[in-house]
């Protein structure tokens, strides 16, 4: 399955990519599977989206798909079908803090 991933500008620059990233997954499409494939293809991203040791999502990073915040879903939960079939992207978004 070919999954589309949209990264924030600073991570696209770090990885040296423009626009969306397409990843081919042979396994079930989950947040963990998408991020593992992304980190395998772009090793420079290891530790930027999730902690390199624990695999936990970094603070101020959010995951969205199909207009839903998936940031607090279990990382092994299957992503929505439109993400799995490539019709909708999986979004990695840097959140903002402050007042």
DSSP file (Angstrom, degrees, kcal/mol; ACC not computed):
  #  RESIDUE AA STRUCTURE BP1 BP2  ACC     N-H-->O    O-->H-N    N-H-->O    O-->H-N    TCO  KAPPA ALPHA  PHI   PSI    X-CA   Y-CA   Z-CA
    1    1 A X              0   0    0      0, 0.0    24,-3.2     0, 0.0     2,-0.6   0.000 360.0 360.0 360.0 139.9    0.0    0.0    0.0
    2    2 A X  E     -A   24   0A   0     22,-0.2     2,-0.4    83,-0.1    22,-0.2  -0.874 360.0-166.6-101.5 117.6    1.2    3.5   -0.8
    3    3 A X  E     -A   23   0A   0     20,-3.4    20,-2.8    -2,-0.6     2,-0.4  -0.841  12.5-139.7-106.4 138.8    0.7    6.0    2.0
    4    4 A X  E     -A   22   0A   0     84,-0.5    86,-3.0    -2,-0.4     2,-0.4  -0.834  18.9-169.4 -97.5 133.5    1.1    9.7    1.6
    5    5 A X  E     -Ab  21  90A   0     16,-2.8    16,-2.8    -2,-0.4     2,-0.5  -0.988   9.1-159.6-126.5 130.1    2.8   11.7    4.4
    6    6 A X  E     - b   0  91A   0     84,-2.5    86,-2.7    -2,-0.4     2,-0.3  -0.944  14.3-167.3-108.1 125.3    2.9   15.4    4.7
    7    7 A X        -     0   0    0     -2,-0.5    86,-0.1    12,-0.4    12,-0.1  -0.749  28.0 -99.1-107.2 155.2    5.7   16.8    6.9
    8    8 A X    >>  -     0   0    0     -2,-0.3     4,-2.2    84,-0.2     3,-0.8  -0.349  43.7-101.9 -67.8 158.8    6.1   20.3    8.4
    9    9 A X  H 3> S+     0   0    0      1,-0.3     4,-2.6     2,-0.2     5,-0.2   0.862 119.1  53.3 -51.3 -46.6    8.5   22.6    6.5
   10   10 A X  H 3> S+     0   0    0      1,-0.2     4,-1.8     2,-0.2    -1,-0.3   0.851 111.4  46.0 -64.6 -33.2   11.4   22.2    8.9
   11   11 A X  H <> S+     0   0    0     -3,-0.8     4,-2.4     2,-0.2    -1,-0.2   0.842 110.3  53.5 -76.8 -33.2   11.3   18.4    8.7
   12   12 A X  H  X>S+     0   0    0     -4,-2.2     5,-2.4     2,-0.2     4,-1.3   0.929 111.2  46.9 -62.8 -43.8   11.0   18.4    4.9
   13   13 A X  H  <5S+     0   0    0     -4,-2.6     3,-0.2    -5,-0.2    -2,-0.2   0.919 111.6  50.7 -63.3 -43.3   14.1   20.6    4.7
   14   14 A X  H  <5S+     0   0    0     -4,-1.8    -1,-0.2     1,-0.2    -2,-0.2   0.903 115.7  41.7 -60.5 -42.4   16.0   18.3    7.1
   15   15 A X  H  <5S-     0   0    0     -4,-2.4    -1,-0.2     2,-0.1    -2,-0.2   0.623 110.4-123.2 -80.9 -13.7   15.1   15.3    5.0
   16   16 A X  T  <5 +     0   0    0     -4,-1.3     2,-0.3     1,-0.3    -3,-0.2   0.871  66.1 129.6  74.2  36.5   15.8   17.1    1.8
   17   17 A X      < -     0   0    0     -5,-2.4     2,-0.4    -6,-0.1    -1,-0.3  -0.859  46.4-147.9-121.7 157.5   12.3   16.5    0.3
   18   18 A X        -     0   0    0     -2,-0.3    -9,-0.0     2,-0.2     2,-0.0  -0.970  63.4 -14.8-121.3 140.8    9.7   18.7   -1.3
   19   19 A X  S    S-     0   0    0     -2,-0.4   -12,-0.4   -12,-0.1    -2,-0.1  -0.297 111.0  -6.8  71.1-153.9    6.0   18.2   -1.0
   20   20 A X        -     0   0    0    -14,-0.1     2,-0.4     1,-0.0   -14,-0.2  -0.331  60.5-134.7 -76.0 156.3    4.5   14.9    0.1
   21   21 A X  E     -A    5   0A   0    -16,-2.8   -16,-2.8    -4,-0.1     2,-0.5  -0.934  14.7-150.7-107.7 135.4    6.4   11.7    0.8
   22   22 A X  E     -A    4   0A   0     -2,-0.4     2,-0.4   -18,-0.2   -18,-0.2  -0.930  14.0-172.1-108.2 130.4    5.0    8.5   -0.5
   23   23 A X  E     -A    3   0A   0    -20,-2.8   -20,-3.4    -2,-0.5     2,-0.6  -0.973  16.8-143.3-123.9 134.2    5.8    5.3    1.4
   24   24 A X  E     -A    2   0A   0     -2,-0.4     2,-0.4   -22,-0.2   -22,-0.2  -0.864  21.1-169.2 -96.2 122.6    5.1    1.7    0.3
   25   25 A X        -     0   0    0    -24,-3.2     4,-0.1    -2,-0.6     9,-0.0  -0.940  21.1-172.7-115.9 132.9    4.1   -0.5    3.3
   26   26 A X  S    S+     0   0    0     -2,-0.4     2,-0.1     2,-0.1    -1,-0.1   0.552  73.2  61.3 -94.4 -11.1    3.7   -4.2    3.1
   27   27 A X  S    S-     0   0    0      1,-0.2    -2,-0.1   -26,-0.1     2,-0.0  -0.439 106.6 -57.9-107.4-179.2    2.3   -4.4    6.6
   28   28 A X        -     0   0    0     -2,-0.1     2,-1.0     1,-0.1    -1,-0.2  -0.333  59.9-112.2 -58.9 139.9   -0.8   -3.0    8.3
   29   29 A X        +     0   0    0     50,-0.1    50,-3.1     4,-0.1     2,-0.3  -0.675  58.0 146.0 -84.8 103.2   -1.0    0.7    8.0
   30   30 A X  B  >  -E   78   0B   0     -2,-1.0     4,-2.5    48,-0.3     5,-0.2  -0.806  63.7-103.2-126.5 168.1   -0.5    2.1   11.6
   31   31 A X  H  > S+     0   0    0     46,-0.7     4,-2.7    44,-0.3     5,-0.2   0.933 123.7  50.5 -58.2 -45.1    1.2    5.2   12.9
   32   32 A X  H  > S+     0   0    0     43,-2.4     4,-2.6     1,-0.2    -1,-0.2   0.916 110.9  48.1 -59.0 -44.6    4.1    3.0   14.0
   33   33 A X  H  > S+     0   0    0     42,-0.3     4,-2.2     2,-0.2    -1,-0.2   0.908 113.0  47.8 -65.2 -41.8    4.4    1.4   10.6
   34   34 A X  H  X S+     0   0    0     -4,-2.5     4,-2.3     2,-0.2    -2,-0.2   0.939 115.2  44.4 -63.8 -47.4    4.3    4.8    8.8
   35   35 A X  H  X S+     0   0    0     -4,-2.7     4,-2.7    -5,-0.2     5,-0.2   0.868 112.0  52.5 -68.6 -35.8    6.9    6.4   11.1
   36   36 A X  H  X S+     0   0    0     -4,-2.6     4,-2.0    -5,-0.2    -1,-0.2   0.919 112.1  45.9 -64.0 -42.6    9.2    3.4   10.9
   37   37 A X  H  X S+     0   0    0     -4,-2.2     4,-2.0    -5,-0.2    -2,-0.2   0.892 112.9  50.6 -65.9 -39.7    9.1    3.4    7.1
   38   38 A X  H  X S+     0   0    0     -4,-2.3     4,-2.4     1,-0.2    -2,-0.2   0.924 112.8  45.4 -63.7 -45.3    9.7    7.2    7.1
   39   39 A X  H  < S+     0   0    0     -4,-2.7     7,-0.2     1,-0.2    -2,-0.2   0.824 111.3  53.3 -69.1 -31.9   12.7    6.9    9.5
   40   40 A X  H  < S+     0   0    0     -4,-2.0     3,-0.4    -5,-0.2    -1,-0.2   0.894 114.9  40.5 -68.6 -38.9   14.1    4.0    7.5
   41   41 A X  H  < S+     0   0    0     -4,-2.0     2,-0.4     1,-0.3    -2,-0.2   0.847 129.7  29.2 -77.1 -35.1   13.9    6.0    4.3
   42   42 A X    ><  +     0   0    0     -4,-2.4     3,-2.6    -5,-0.2     4,-0.3  -0.724  68.0 178.8-126.3  79.3   15.1    9.3    5.9
   43   43 A X  G >  S+     0   0    0     -3,-0.4     3,-1.8    -2,-0.4    -1,-0.1   0.743  75.8  72.7 -56.5 -24.5   17.4    8.3    8.8
   44   44 A X  G 3  S+     0   0    0      1,-0.3    -1,-0.3    -3,-0.1    -5,-0.1   0.712  90.3  61.2 -62.6 -19.1   18.0   12.0    9.5
   45   45 A X  G X> S+     0   0    0     -3,-2.6     3,-2.4    -7,-0.2     4,-0.8   0.574  73.9 120.0 -84.8  -9.7   14.4   12.1   10.9
   46   46 A X  T <4 S+     0   0    0     -3,-1.8     6,-0.1     1,-0.3     5,-0.1  -0.361  84.2  11.6 -58.8 128.0   15.1    9.5   13.6
   47   47 A X  T 34 S+     0   0    0      3,-0.5    -1,-0.3    -2,-0.1     5,-0.1   0.364 107.9  90.0  87.1  -4.8   14.4   11.2   16.9
   48   48 A X  T <4 S+     0   0    0     -3,-2.4    -2,-0.2     3,-0.1     3,-0.1   0.816  98.7  24.6 -92.2 -32.9   12.7   14.2   15.5
   49   49 A X  S  < S+     0   0    0     -4,-0.8     9,-2.5     1,-0.4     2,-0.3   0.807 136.6  11.6 -99.1 -40.7    9.1   13.0   15.4
   50   50 A X  B    S-F   57   0C   0      7,-0.3    -3,-0.5   -15,-0.1    -1,-0.4  -0.963  95.5 -83.9-136.8 155.3    9.2   10.4   18.1
   51   51 A X     >  -     0   0    0      5,-3.1     4,-2.0    -2,-0.3    -4,-0.1  -0.348  33.8-138.6 -60.5 132.1   11.8    9.6   20.7
   52   52 A X  T  4 S+     0   0    0      1,-0.2    -1,-0.2     2,-0.2    -4,-0.0   0.777  98.9  38.2 -66.3 -26.9   14.5    7.3   19.2
   53   53 A X  T  4 S+     0   0    0      3,-0.1    -1,-0.2    -6,-0.1    -2,-0.0   0.915 129.2  25.1 -89.3 -50.4   14.7    5.2   22.4
   54   54 A X  T  4 S-     0   0    0      2,-0.1    -2,-0.2     1,-0.0     3,-0.1   0.718  89.4-133.9 -91.2 -22.3   11.1    4.9   23.6
   55   55 A X     <  +     0   0    0     -4,-2.0     2,-0.2     1,-0.3    -3,-0.1   0.511  55.3 145.0  79.0   3.9    9.3    5.5   20.3
   56   56 A X        -     0   0    0      1,-0.1    -5,-3.1    -6,-0.1    -1,-0.3  -0.498  59.6 -96.2 -78.2 145.3    6.9    7.9   22.0
   57   57 A X  B     -F   50   0C   0     -7,-0.3    -7,-0.3    -2,-0.2    -1,-0.1  -0.313  43.5-114.7 -57.8 136.1    5.6   11.0   20.2
   58   58 A X    >   -     0   0    0     -9,-2.5     3,-1.5     1,-0.1    -1,-0.1  -0.400  36.2 -93.9 -71.4 150.2    7.7   14.1   20.9
   59   59 A X  T 3  S+     0   0    0      1,-0.3    -1,-0.1    -2,-0.1     3,-0.1  -0.354 112.1  24.5 -59.8 144.9    6.0   17.0   22.7
   60   60 A X  T 3  S+     0   0    0      1,-0.2    35,-2.4    34,-0.1     2,-0.4   0.625  97.8 110.1  70.6  15.8    4.6   19.5   20.3
   61   61 A X  E <   -C   94   0A   0     -3,-1.5     2,-0.3    33,-0.2    33,-0.2  -0.985  45.9-175.5-118.2 133.3    4.2   17.0   17.4
   62   62 A X  E     -C   93   0A   0     31,-3.2    31,-3.0    -2,-0.4     2,-0.4  -0.897  16.8-143.0-126.4 155.2    0.8   15.9   16.4
   63   63 A X  E     +C   92   0A   0     -2,-0.3     7,-2.7    29,-0.2     8,-0.8  -0.968  22.0 178.0-118.4 134.0   -0.6   13.4   13.9
   64   64 A X  E     +CD  91  69A   0     27,-2.2    27,-3.2    -2,-0.4     2,-0.3  -0.967   9.0 164.1-133.8 151.0   -3.7   14.1   11.9
   65   65 A X  E >  S+ D   0  68A   0      3,-1.9     3,-1.6    -2,-0.3    25,-0.1  -0.908  70.3   4.7-161.4 140.2   -5.6   12.2    9.2
   66   66 A X  T 3  S-     0   0    0     23,-0.5     3,-0.1    -2,-0.3    24,-0.1   0.871 129.5 -58.4  53.0  41.4   -9.1   12.6    7.7
   67   67 A X  T 3  S+     0   0    0      1,-0.2     2,-0.4     0, 0.0    -1,-0.3   0.723 113.5 118.0  62.3  25.0   -9.7   15.7    9.8
   68   68 A X  E <   -D   65   0A   0     -3,-1.6    -3,-1.9     2,-0.0     2,-0.7  -0.954  67.9-125.7-122.4 141.8   -9.0   13.8   13.1
   69   69 A X  E     +D   64   0A   0     -2,-0.4     3,-0.3    -5,-0.2    -5,-0.2  -0.777  29.9 174.1 -83.1 114.2   -6.3   14.2   15.7
   70   70 A X    >   +     0   0    0     -7,-2.7     3,-1.4    -2,-0.7    -6,-0.2   0.270  44.6 110.5-103.1   9.2   -4.7   10.8   16.0
   71   71 A X  T 3  S+     0   0    0     -8,-0.8    -1,-0.2     1,-0.3   -14,-0.2   0.784  82.4  39.5 -58.7 -32.5   -1.9   12.0   18.3
   72   72 A X  T 3  S+     0   0    0     -3,-0.3    -1,-0.3    -9,-0.1     2,-0.1   0.381  89.9 110.7-102.9   3.9   -3.3   10.1   21.4
   73   73 A X  S <  S-     0   0    0     -3,-1.4    -3,-0.0     1,-0.1     2,-0.0  -0.438  86.3 -88.3 -71.1 151.6   -4.4    6.9   19.6
   74   74 A X    >   -     0   0    0      1,-0.1     3,-2.0    -2,-0.1   -43,-0.3  -0.389  37.0-125.0 -57.7 137.7   -2.3    3.8   20.3
   75   75 A X  T 3  S+     0   0    0      1,-0.3   -43,-2.4   -44,-0.1   -42,-0.3   0.691 108.8  53.7 -63.5 -17.5    0.6    3.7   17.9
   76   76 A X  T 3  S+     0   0    0    -45,-0.2    -1,-0.3   -46,-0.1     2,-0.3   0.404  80.5 114.6 -96.2   3.0   -0.4    0.2   16.7
   77   77 A X  S <  S-     0   0    0     -3,-2.0   -46,-0.7     1,-0.1   -45,-0.1  -0.547  77.6-105.2 -73.5 134.0   -4.0    1.2   15.9
   78   78 A X  B     -E   30   0B   0     -2,-0.3   -48,-0.3   -48,-0.2    -1,-0.1  -0.319  34.8-122.0 -58.9 139.2   -4.8    0.9   12.2
   79   79 A X        -     0   0    0    -50,-3.1   -50,-0.1     1,-0.2     5,-0.1  -0.407  44.6 -73.8 -76.9 159.1   -5.1    4.3   10.4
   80   80 A X    >>  -     0   0    0      1,-0.1     4,-2.0    -2,-0.1     3,-1.4  -0.155  45.4-112.0 -54.3 148.3   -8.3    5.2    8.6
   81   81 A X  H 3> S+     0   0    0      1,-0.3     4,-2.4     2,-0.2     6,-0.2   0.849 115.0  59.6 -53.1 -41.8   -8.9    3.4    5.3
   82   82 A X  H 34>S+     0   0    0      1,-0.2     6,-2.4     2,-0.2     5,-1.1   0.814 108.3  46.4 -61.2 -27.1   -8.5    6.6    3.2
   83   83 A X  H X45S+     0   0    0     -3,-1.4     3,-1.1     4,-0.2   -79,-0.4   0.920 111.5  51.0 -74.8 -45.8   -4.9    6.9    4.6
   84   84 A X  H 3<5S+     0   0    0     -4,-2.0    -2,-0.2     1,-0.3    -3,-0.2   0.832 113.0  44.9 -61.8 -33.6   -4.2    3.3    4.0
   85   85 A X  T 3<5S-     0   0    0     -4,-2.4    -1,-0.3    -5,-0.2    -2,-0.2   0.461 114.1-115.7 -92.7   0.8   -5.3    3.4    0.4
   86   86 A X  T < 5S+     0   0    0     -3,-1.1    -3,-0.2     2,-0.3    -4,-0.1   0.505  85.5 113.6  85.4   3.5   -3.5    6.7   -0.3
   87   87 A X  S   <S+     0   0    0     -5,-1.1     2,-0.3    -6,-0.2    -4,-0.2   0.750  81.4  35.2 -81.0 -21.4   -6.5    8.9   -1.0
   88   88 A X  S    S-     0   0    0     -6,-2.4   -84,-0.5    -7,-0.1    -2,-0.3  -0.970  87.1-121.7-127.2 145.4   -5.9   11.0    2.2
   89   89 A X        -     0   0    0     -2,-0.3     2,-0.6   -86,-0.1   -23,-0.5  -0.481  13.1-126.0 -85.4 157.7   -2.5   12.0    3.6
   90   90 A X  E     -b    5   0A   0    -86,-3.0   -84,-2.5    -2,-0.1     2,-0.5  -0.910  34.0-148.9 -94.2 123.2   -1.1   11.2    7.1
   91   91 A X  E     -bC   6  64A   0    -27,-3.2   -27,-2.2    -2,-0.6     2,-0.6  -0.838  16.2-164.1-105.3 130.1   -0.1   14.6    8.5
   92   92 A X  E     - C   0  63A   0    -86,-2.7     2,-0.4    -2,-0.5   -84,-0.2  -0.962  23.4-175.3-105.9 120.4    2.8   15.2   10.9
   93   93 A X  E     - C   0  62A   0    -31,-3.0   -31,-3.2    -2,-0.6     2,-0.7  -0.951  26.8-136.0-125.8 134.9    2.2   18.7   12.4
   94   94 A X  E     - C   0  61A   0     -2,-0.4   -33,-0.2   -33,-0.2     2,-0.1  -0.798  30.4-145.9 -84.5 119.2    4.3   20.8   14.7
   95   95 A X        -     0   0    0    -35,-2.4     2,-0.3    -2,-0.7    -1,-0.0  -0.354   7.9-127.5 -83.5 167.9    2.0   22.3   17.3
   96   96 A X        -     0   0    0     -2,-0.1     2,-0.3     2,-0.1   -36,-0.1  -0.853  19.6-167.7-116.6 150.1    2.4   25.7   18.9
   97   97 A X        +     0   0    0     -2,-0.3     2,-0.2   -37,-0.0     0, 0.0  -0.905  37.0  72.3-131.3 161.5    2.5   26.7   22.5
   98   98 A X              0   0    0     -2,-0.3    -2,-0.1     1,-0.1     0, 0.0  -0.651 360.0 360.0 124.6 179.2    2.3   30.0   24.3
   99   99 A X              0   0    0     -2,-0.2    -1,-0.1     0, 0.0     0, 0.0   0.423 360.0 360.0-132.9 360.0   -0.2   32.6   25.0
